[in-house]
């Protein structure tokens, strides 16, 4: 599995879409935090709050890139060749997930660098950087990316995989919109805490719960968000491995 992981990592760092994504992550974060780019809803927010808000774009990127990376390995014959070489489909799947998680870390590095430089440029102190929410969001994206990969690995067609990834992102976004309504309706009821917990299972729910645009009570705290993300990650890995060896590669 380690050899497959290294090969996937090599492909990742050479992929034009991933390289472009990292550059855009840096440029967009720098543009908004330095105030070079203006956006109405960001008025009144400090640079750190803006920095965290734009991190949702990374979720969108991996909704598309993860299926491309996984499905292209099938269409280009890499998976079949690895099976012939003695590796299992489980080895290949886990290697894909590890490489994608490495990509998540690399893109976050570009995003954070863009934010730091932008904040310095804006004249605001670096203390405005929301360190803990960014770390929690990184872990949440780990879980989400593994979930996207577990779904995409079931598709042989890249377009179908990308469509599935985008549908998952739209479901996550719709869940936030619907969740906001449920939270409003239960705000003064005991069921509010249950609703908030369910809300934070969703990666975009965690993201929105850490922005200034929602009631602070929705944010269940770092332990709850961490447990939610790790649970999604573990679930995705377990479900992703089920029945893989029976998959027809023809």
C-alpha positions, 0 to 999 in steps of 0.5 A: 500500500505504501508504494501505491500511496507514493505513486498517488502522491507523485501524481497529486503534486504533478496534477494541474488541477491540484496545483491550480487549486493550491494557487487559487486557495492562496490568492483568494485567501490573500485577496480577501484578508488583505482587503484587496478584494471586497465582498459585501457580507465581509464588511464588519468582519475582521481578517481572521473571520474572513480567512476562516469563512473562505475555507469552505471553498476547499470543501468544494474543491475536493468534492470535484477533485477527489472523484477525478483522482479516484476515477481516473486511476480506473480509466487509465488502468492503474487499479487493474495493473495494481491488482495484477501486481498483487495488491488488493482493491482495499490497498488501492482505496486506502492509498487513494484516501491517504494521498487525498488527505495529504492533498488536503494538508498541502492545500491548507498550507497554501490557504494559511500562508495566503491568510497570514500574508493577507492579514499582515498586509491589512495591518491587523494583528496575527492574533485574529487568526482563528487557529482552533477553528481552522484545525477543527475544519481541517479534520472535518475536511479529512472526514468529508474527503474520505466520504467523497472518495468512498463514494467515487471509488464505486464509480468507473466513469469519471463524470459519474463520480464528479456528479456524485461528488457535487451532489454530496456537496449540494446535500451538505449545503442544503443540510445547512440551510435546513438545519438553520431552520430546525435550529431556529425552531428549537432554539428555546427547546431541550431538543436544541442540543440534539439538533446542534450535534446533528448539525455539526456532523456535517462538514459545512455545518461545522464550518458555518457554526464557527462563523459570526453569522450564526448563534454561538450556541450552535457551536458545540465546542471543539470536543464535539466537533472533533468526535463528529469528524473522526466518526465520519472519517472512520465510517467512510473508511469502513464503508469504503472497504466493504465489498471492494474485493468483489468489484468487477474491474472489467 
